[in-house]
Amino acid sequence: MNRIPGGLMLVPLVLGSVVGTFFPGFLELGSFTTALFKDSALPLIAVLIFATGMQITARTSGPVLATTGTLLLTKSLIPAGLVALAGHLFGIEGFLGVSILALMATIDNSNGGLWLAFTGRYGDERDRGAYMASALNDGPFISMLFLGATGLADIPLTAFLAAVVPLVLGFVVGNLDPRWTEVMRPVPNIVIPFFAFALGTGIDLRDVVTGGASGILVGVIAVLLTAALTWSGYRFILRRGARSGIAIASATTAGNAVATPAIIAGVDPAFEPFVAVATAQVASAVLVSAILAPLLATFVLRRQGGLDPEPADDDAPRPVAADEGRGAA
């Protein structure tokens, strides 16, 4: 796992997709087997989010919010706006066999689990706390907003609050009792492989194959475009210098984006003819982005010297945590 960028999550994710596709019966054995290998993703991610909140001190909360806002702008809002512009230029049928529906569902959200896994090794409290951007861009809301759909305005707020509560509670507990913070520090390296496997079981490799070359194209376009934007945000807005490559790890597509085309078509029937192909393309893009984004992020970090130690400041004692993450991984 250590030899592959993002391998702590990527390797179990791929293994889970293999098991879910070819040995689904194993996941239905029941009891602890089903609970751990199929149904554990959300509870374990919640534990990880709680532990992440405990690592955020009162002094670092401002930088966390700044990082979150920058990621949300460069990973979701600007890309979604560009896809909407492409829709006006090419129509909703898109171009090169890729519909605007597939592009929008792929490009405006991110894999929060992979982000936490990557920043747990290479980032600091600012980066890990910025998972909140994934809570905001999770689901179909931003896609529907930029495609002009209406009727689900209350869902994103509820989903966001539900996703943020564990982080807030972790922040409170961690600041009240620093000893708990130390107890919870190893949590990422413990839970990430297990929830990654469980997430992988929801990716059907047959859908990835069905997506074919067009799905790979969607994934590559999404990664390259959002990688450039998020890197620019870290570089020029947050002034993160050689560490700006960390932002590229957010250039992914969340697994739940596979359901977005059908949800959007349910609100706006004009997109119904594109649902089947778009769903297959998004499924392919999920896997492509999970592989390509951490590889590209690590490559950029290495080229720009972002993997070298740097002095810690009072607000971001990153090197200690990062070194501990490497040792534990």
C-alpha positions in Angstrom: 0.0 0.0 0.0 2.8 2.4 0.8 4.3 2.0 -2.7 1.1 3.3 -4.4 0.0 6.9 -3.9 -3.2 6.8 -1.9 -2.7 3.1 -1.7 -4.1 2.9 1.8 -7.5 3.5 0.3 -7.0 2.7 -3.4 -5.8 -1.0 -2.9 -8.8 -2.0 -0.7 -11.1 0.0 -2.9 -10.1 -2.0 -6.0 -10.2 -5.3 -4.1 -13.7 -4.5 -2.8 -14.9 -3.8 -6.3 -13.6 -7.2 -7.4 -15.3 -9.0 -4.6 -18.5 -7.0 -5.1 -18.6 -7.7 -8.8 -17.6 -11.4 -8.9 -18.3 -12.7 -5.4 -21.4 -10.8 -4.2 -22.6 -13.8 -2.2 -19.6 -13.4 0.2 -21.0 -10.0 1.2 -24.4 -11.5 2.0 -23.2 -14.0 4.6 -24.6 -11.8 7.3 -23.5 -11.1 10.8 -20.0 -9.6 11.2 -18.9 -10.4 7.7 -21.6 -8.3 6.0 -21.3 -5.6 8.7 -17.6 -5.2 8.2 -17.0 -5.8 4.5 -20.3 -4.3 3.0 -22.0 -2.0 5.5 -19.2 -0.4 7.4 -18.4 2.5 5.1 -20.5 5.2 6.6 -19.9 4.3 10.3 -16.2 4.1 9.8 -16.0 7.4 7.8 -18.0 9.0 10.6 -15.4 7.8 13.1 -12.6 9.2 10.9 -14.4 12.5 10.7 -14.8 12.6 14.4 -11.1 11.9 14.8 -10.3 14.5 12.2 -12.2 17.1 14.2 -10.2 16.3 17.3 -7.0 17.3 15.5 -8.3 20.8 14.7 -7.4 23.2 17.5 -9.0 26.6 18.0 -5.9 28.2 16.4 -6.2 26.2 13.2 -10.0 26.5 12.7 -9.6 29.7 10.6 -7.2 28.1 8.1 -9.5 25.0 7.9 -12.4 27.2 6.8 -10.2 29.0 4.3 -9.0 25.7 2.8 -12.6 24.4 2.7 -13.8 27.4 0.9 -11.0 27.3 -1.6 -11.6 23.7 -2.4 -15.3 24.2 -2.8 -14.7 27.0 -5.2 -12.1 25.3 -7.3 -13.3 21.7 -7.2 -17.1 22.3 -7.4 -18.4 25.8 -8.3 -16.0 26.8 -11.0 -16.0 23.3 -12.7 -19.8 23.1 -12.6 -20.0 26.6 -14.1 -17.7 25.6 -16.9 -19.8 22.4 -17.7 -23.0 24.5 -17.7 -21.3 26.9 -20.2 -20.4 23.9 -22.3 -24.0 22.9 -22.2 -25.0 26.2 -23.7 -22.4 25.8 -26.4 -22.9 22.1 -27.4 -26.4 21.3 -26.0 -27.2 18.7 -23.3 -26.0 16.0 -25.6 -22.4 17.2 -25.1 -19.5 16.2 -27.2 -17.4 13.2 -28.2 -20.1 10.9 -26.9 -20.0 12.4 -23.4 -23.2 14.1 -22.3 -23.4 17.2 -20.2 -25.2 15.0 -17.6 -22.2 12.7 -17.3 -19.7 15.6 -17.1 -21.7 17.4 -14.5 -22.3 14.4 -12.3 -18.6 13.6 -12.5 -16.8 16.9 -12.1 -18.5 18.8 -9.3 -18.1 16.4 -6.4 -15.2 14.7 -4.7 -14.2 11.5 -2.9 -14.0 12.6 0.7 -12.6 9.3 1.9 -9.7 9.4 -0.5 -9.0 13.0 0.4 -8.8 12.1 4.1 -6.6 9.1 3.3 -4.2 11.2 1.2 -4.1 14.3 3.5 -3.6 12.0 6.5 -0.3 11.1 5.0 0.9 14.3 3.2 -1.3 17.1 4.6 -1.9 18.8 7.9 -4.9 19.9 10.0 -6.0 22.5 7.5 -6.2 19.9 4.7 -7.9 17.1 6.7 -10.5 19.5 8.2 -11.3 20.7 4.7 -13.1 17.4 4.1 -16.2 19.6 4.7 -16.0 20.6 1.1 -16.8 17.0 0.3 -19.8 17.2 2.6 -21.1 20.2 0.7 -20.5 18.9 -2.8 -21.7 15.4 -2.0 -24.8 14.3 -3.8 -26.7 15.9 -6.8 -27.4 19.4 -5.4 -24.6 21.3 -7.1 -25.3 19.4 -10.4 -29.0 20.3 -10.2 -28.3 23.9 -9.2 -26.0 24.5 -12.2 -28.3 22.6 -14.6 -31.3 24.7 -13.5 -33.2 22.0 -11.7 -35.4 22.8 -8.7 -37.3 21.0 -5.9 -34.7 19.6 -3.6 -33.4 22.7 -1.9 -33.8 21.4 1.6 -31.8 18.2 1.1 -28.3 19.6 0.9 -28.6 21.6 4.1 -29.8 18.5 6.0 -27.1 16.3 4.5 -24.5 18.9 5.2 -25.5 19.3 8.9 -25.5 15.5 9.3 -22.0 15.3 7.9 -20.6 18.1 10.0 -21.9 17.1 13.4 -19.2 14.4 14.0 -16.5 17.0 13.0 -17.9 19.6 15.4 -18.2 17.1 18.3 -14.7 15.9 17.6 -13.5 19.5 17.6 -15.2 20.2 21.0 -13.9 17.0 22.6 -10.4 17.4 21.3 -10.1 21.0 22.6 -11.5 20.1 26.0 -9.3 17.0 26.5 -6.0 16.9 24.5 -5.3 13.4 25.8 -8.3 12.1 23.7 -6.7 13.7 20.7 -3.6 11.6 21.2 -5.7 8.5 21.7 -7.5 9.1 18.4 -4.5 10.0 16.3 -3.9 6.5 14.9 -7.6 6.2 13.7 -7.1 7.1 10.0 -4.5 4.3 9.4 -6.9 1.8 11.2 -10.2 2.6 9.6 -9.4 3.7 6.0 -8.6 0.3 4.5 -11.9 -1.1 5.9 -14.2 1.6 4.7 -12.4 1.7 1.4 -13.1 -2.0 0.8 -16.8 -1.4 1.7 -17.0 1.5 -0.7 -15.4 -0.6 -3.4 -18.1 -3.3 -3.1 -20.6 -0.8 -4.5 -18.6 -0.3 -7.7 -19.6 -2.9 -10.3 -16.7 -3.4 -12.6 -19.1 -4.4 -15.4 -20.4 -0.8 -15.3 -16.8 0.4 -15.6 -16.4 -1.8 -18.7 -19.7 -0.6 -20.1 -18.5 3.0 -19.7 -15.5 2.0 -21.9 -13.3 4.6 -23.5 -15.9 7.4 -23.1 -16.0 6.8 -19.3 -12.2 6.9 -19.1 -12.3 10.1 -21.1 -14.8 11.6 -18.6 -12.6 10.6 -15.7 -9.4 12.0 -17.3 -11.1 15.3 -18.2 -12.5 15.7 -14.7 -9.2 15.0 -13.0 -7.1 17.2 -15.3 -9.4 20.2 -15.2 -10.1 20.1 -11.5 -6.5 19.3 -10.7 -5.4 22.4 -12.4 -8.0 24.5 -10.6 -7.5 23.1 -7.1 -3.7 23.4 -7.5 -4.1 27.0 -8.5 -6.3 27.7 -5.5 -3.8 26.2 -3.1 -0.9 28.0 -4.9 -2.4 31.5 -5.4 -5.2 31.8 -2.9 -3.8 29.9 0.1 -0.2 30.4 -0.8 0.8 26.9 0.1 3.9 26.9 -2.2 5.5 23.5 -2.7 2.6 21.8 -0.9 0.0 23.0 -3.4 0.0 19.6 -5.0 -1.9 18.2 -2.1 -5.0 19.9 -3.6 -4.9 17.6 -6.6 -6.0 14.7 -4.4 -9.4 16.3 -4.4 -9.7 15.9 -8.2 -11.8 12.7 -7.7 -15.4 11.6 -8.2 -17.4 10.2 -5.2 -19.0 6.8 -5.6 -22.5 8.1 -5.0 -22.2 10.2 -8.1 -23.2 7.1 -10.0 -26.8 7.7 -8.9 -26.8 11.4 -9.9 -27.8 11.0 -13.5 -31.0 9.1 -12.6 -31.8 11.7 -9.8 -31.5 14.6 -12.2 -33.5 12.9 -14.9 -36.2 12.3 -12.4 -36.5 16.1 -11.9 -35.9 17.1 -15.5 -37.1 14.4 -18.1 -35.1 16.1 -20.8 -32.1 14.2 -19.5 -33.8 10.8 -19.5 -32.3 9.7 -22.8 -28.7 10.1 -21.4 -29.2 8.3 -18.1 -28.0 4.8 -19.0 -24.8 5.9 -20.8 -24.1 8.6 -18.3 -24.4 6.2 -15.4 -21.9 3.8 -16.9 -19.5 6.7 -17.8 -19.7 8.0 -14.2 -19.0 4.6 -12.7 -15.9 4.3 -14.9 -14.8 7.8 -14.0 -15.1 7.1 -10.3 -12.5 4.3 -10.6 -10.3 6.3 -13.0 -10.2 9.4 -10.8 -9.5 7.3 -7.7 -6.4 6.0 -9.4 -5.2 9.0 -11.4 -5.7 11.9 -8.9 -3.5 10.6 -6.0 -0.8 9.5 -8.6 -0.9 13.0 -10.1 -0.9 14.7 -6.7 2.1 12.7 -5.5 4.0 13.4 -8.8 3.4 17.2 -8.5 4.4 17.2 -4.8 7.6 15.3 -5.6 8.5 17.5 -8.6 7.9 20.7 -6.6 9.7 19.5 -3.4 6.4 19.2 -1.5 7.4 15.9 0.0 10.5 17.5 1.8 10.1 18.5 5.4 9.3 22.1 6.1 9.4 24.1 9.4 6.2 24.0 11.3 4.4 27.2 12.3 2.3 27.8 15.4 -1.0 27.3 13.5 -0.1 24.2 11.5 2.2 21.7 13.2 2.0 19.6 10.1 5.4 17.8 9.8 5.0 15.9 13.1 1.6 14.5 12.1 2.7 13.7 8.6 5.8 11.9 9.8 3.7 9.9 12.3 1.3 9.1 9.5 4.0 7.7 7.3 5.4 5.6 10.1 2.0 4.2 11.0 1.2 3.5 7.4 
